[in-house]
Amino acid sequence: MNRKLLLQNSVRIMLRNKLRTLFMSIGVMIGVATLIAGQSLGAGAEKQIKQRVNKMFGPGTIFLVSRTLTYADIEAIEESMDQVVASSPRFGGAESEISYQGINRQAAVFGHTEQAEFVWNRGVTEGRFFSSDDLAKKARVALIGHRLAALLFGQGTDPVGEEILIDSSPFRIVGVLESAGIDPHGEDRDEDIFVPITTAMRRLNNTEYIGVAKLVVSNHDLVDEDAEQISAILRDQHDIMEGEKEDFAIYTSKFAGRMILKANRVLNVYMVAAAGVVLLVAAIVIATIMLVVVGERVAEIGLRKALGATEKNIGFQFLAETLVITLVSGVVGIGLGLGAANLVSTHIAMPVIVTMNSIVLCLAAAVTVGLASGIAPALRAARLDPVKALR
């Protein structure tokens, strides 16, 4: 019997029984759509996070986080470690009320040093960055994110030289920050304000503790070893005895890379597991429906056998019907999943990355479901006694 004719007959049967085909297809479409959307968004999220982390960390960078971190700690590290190329503490991040001519907004205010442009990898597009003189004088100057500037002054207006109020204290804008977009926590960094760290610590908050610092070392391959040396210095600075818990945390660029890979693996496992459950249910539903179909077509099977069809021909026919349905459903599911992924990406500004591997995986999943759900009905149909079937 011609297998091409059998496949054509399978397609005709699928089109003739549209409602039954739809019920058999829904589970596969949802499962494949979940799989392709998860893979595409996951790959896009990984790329986006890597770009942002690379911009934040960069090669050979070390983050220090501590509620008791001071300038004296940073100076001790720089004096003891020649491999520290640059350092820049950062203060604050809490939201403050920003006012300009009756317009009020809430924005995160950070205190930075003049080295932040290099160390934190964020400069200005208009105006200038802070100077050492600004820090020495605790000057009331500020750098503003371009989106916040548009909200306060209007789109296209140059804010440099304008005066704003930060928690009722006047500050003169001297520059507009480079765009940074949405951070991994979902915060819009283009609505931030930077002020000199000395101004933030003394004039706005009256504290001696920094909170966060970023250091750049000369050899990025030895960043983990440098982090251990920094840990020893900070333990000595903070009088932490051996065995006592540290009051600080150290993060390196290598640590960030490992965390990204780990998080992406976990995400992929959950997405594949969710899609797997849906596809398993779909396979059970399809197998159940196809077993009912075999019972409905007993006479047809008997007639085909009487005309010379072998068990192999009959089994292939029912298996082909199942495979055609699942494969077509898989293709439709890929389309639906990509559409859903693109819809989500427009709302959360995340790229969608479709790889050939993900498409092959989805099609393989659809074929697997077709084989798994079609074997039992195919065997039952193939083993029917033609004499009994024709009665």
Secondary structure, 3 states (H helix, E strand, C coil): CCHHHHHHHHHHHHHHCHHHHHHHHHHHHHHHHHHHHHHHHHHHHHHHHHHHHHHHCCCCEEEEECCCCCHHHHHHHHHHCCCEEEEEEEEEEEEEEEEECCEEEEEEEEEECCCHHHHCCCCEEEECCCCHHHHHCCCCEEEECHHHHHHHHCCCCCCCCCEEEECCEEEEEEEEECCCCECCCCCEHHHCEEEEHHHHHHHHCCCCCCCEEEEEECCHHHHHHHHHHHHHHHHHHCCCCCCCCCCCEEEEHHHHHHHHHHHHHHHHHHHHHHHHHHHHHHHHHHHHHHHHHHHHCHHHHHHHHHCCCCHHHHHHHHHHHHHHHHHHHHHHHHHHHHHHHHHHHHHHCCCCCCCHHHHHHHHHHHHHHHHHHHHHHHHHHHCCCHHHHHC
